[in-house]
Amino acid sequence: MTQQSSTITESSNDGVNTASDLTSLKQRQAQHVFYTWSAQNQATPIPISGGQGAFFYGESGERWFDFESQVFNCNLGHQDSRVIEAIKAQADQLACAHPAAVFEAKAKLGELLAQVSPGDINKFFLCLSGAEAIENAYKIARLLTGRKKVIARRRSYHGASMGALSLTGDPRRRPFEPGLWGVLRAEDPYCYRCPYGLKPDSCALQCATSIEHIIEMEGPETIAAIFAEGVTGSNGGFIPPPDYWPKLREICDKYGILLIADEVFSGFGRTGKWFAVDHWNVVPDMITMAKGVTSGYAPLGVLGIRQSLAKRFNDEILWCGLTSYAHPISCATAVATIQAYQEDNLIENAKEQGEYLRKQLASWSTYSWYGHSRCLGLFGTLEFADHCTEEALLALKKSLYEHKIHILLKGRLLFITPPLCIKRTELQEGLDLILNCVQQHLT
Ligand SMILES: Cc1ncc(COP(=O)(O)O)c(C=O)c1O
């Protein structure tokens, strides 16, 4: 049975909170609702009461730079009235529908996704999150190939459900091991710290070619798919060398293995193209999408599949489904979001502002705390030098928070990913603030 928080006089943790403590929104919320990925007493709450464009507003209306686009999803920027109106109109007309329902927003979304997706990717499975898109990609890869093993990379994140976590290489997987059977690990295109210890001028693309060795040793007839993020997201913003994705395509074609690009993070303009793989003109067999597809205004995950593969399910059963499949509000939100990207040329803006961001980050290389920076579109990653201590990085994190910059600092990696609508002056102002904070805390 739940209790009204305002009537509780003691917290369940330590018994010292008073009724007046609990009047604050943060405390009321924390009483009954979990924070994710955190010990509850160590969570960093993000106060939010509204927003506009590249900014959101805190509890009492103070302005925050959204340099993480909430959680890398608010690509369009905050409170876009076109999307809000589309949500209202859809809710007024049809707010709940069976997965097999036929309605305008669903048909239109399919058309728009086919328009912006690479090559002949033109059939879409609509779910609720990036993790679900990955789960369904895994299932469909097994249905299509009859094979069970998959290859995924070491420094990767594919979502928090059990299947997606099993594909994930980063430490979020560890508490849940063993996960899915048959996930083989490949090295990442982490050129700054090449896993083979090579410098860029001696790179022979070992991170890609070694995959062929894995395939041959395991038996190509056992491997269904390779999963790889277009540009690695929260594990380091690795931008692969130009020949990397074409090489993956070549290997997959050679062995009849499906190539699955996880574009949950890098899709919908984040890198200055609709999808990161567009930079290398590669058409994967499947693409997983989420985040920017609705800019976070409603939950949606999408799995895009090439026409030639999708047609198998014209006669065979697609053993995949969800109660909230193709939710009307999510479909209408995605339609309005994609149209807004197109109307405002936001993919082009991401490219232009991203080039500026790249140059700005590179210009910081004279500072002793600078390790490396990489940037594609509005996806910048700054890697601090090895001598920067944990203590100093923690102080920097606090300082960024106190200066009202919402940004992800994870270990030595600072991810700079503002909404794609950001203006040059806003970007510059935010970067100046970040530089100030870094200068204060790192040497
Ligand atoms: C590359 C990538 N794939 C999948 C996911 C999982 O998406 P979701 O959190 O919507 O399930 C994420 C989330 O951050 C991601 O960055």
The ligand as an SDF file (V2000), in Angstrom:
LIG
                    3D

 16 16  0  0  0  0  0  0  0  0999 V2000
   24.1600    2.6940  -29.0730 C   0  0  0  0  0  0  0  0  0  0  0  0
   22.9830    2.4140  -28.1670 C   0  0  0  0  0  0  0  0  0  0  0  0
   22.2230    1.3380  -28.3950 N   0  0  0  0  0  0  0  0  0  0  0  0
   21.1630    1.0380  -27.6350 C   0  0  0  0  0  0  0  0  0  0  0  0
   20.8130    1.8350  -26.5650 C   0  0  0  0  0  0  0  0  0  0  0  0
   19.6390    1.4950  -25.7140 C   0  0  0  0  0  0  0  0  0  0  0  0
   18.6110    2.4070  -25.9360 O   0  0  0  0  0  0  0  0  0  0  0  0
   17.4370    2.5610  -24.8550 P   0  0  0  0  0  0  0  0  0  0  0  0
   18.0270    3.1750  -23.6340 O   0  0  0  0  0  0  0  0  0  0  0  0
   16.4300    3.4230  -25.5570 O   0  0  0  0  0  0  0  0  0  0  0  0
   16.9060    1.2020  -24.5990 O   0  0  0  0  0  0  0  0  0  0  0  0
   21.5800    2.9830  -26.2860 C   0  0  0  0  0  0  0  0  0  0  0  0
   21.2560    3.8480  -25.1510 C   0  0  0  0  0  0  0  0  0  0  0  0
   21.9740    4.6940  -24.7220 O   0  0  0  0  0  0  0  0  0  0  0  0
   22.6980    3.2780  -27.1130 C   0  0  0  0  0  0  0  0  0  0  0  0
   23.4780    4.3480  -26.8790 O   0  0  0  0  0  0  0  0  0  0  0  0
  1  2  1  0
  2  3  1  0
  2 15  2  0
  3  4  2  0
  4  5  1  0
  5  6  1  0
  5 12  2  0
  6  7  1  0
  7  8  1  0
  8  9  2  0
  8 10  1  0
  8 11  1  0
 12 13  1  0
 12 15  1  0
 13 14  2  0
 15 16  1  0
M  END
$$$$
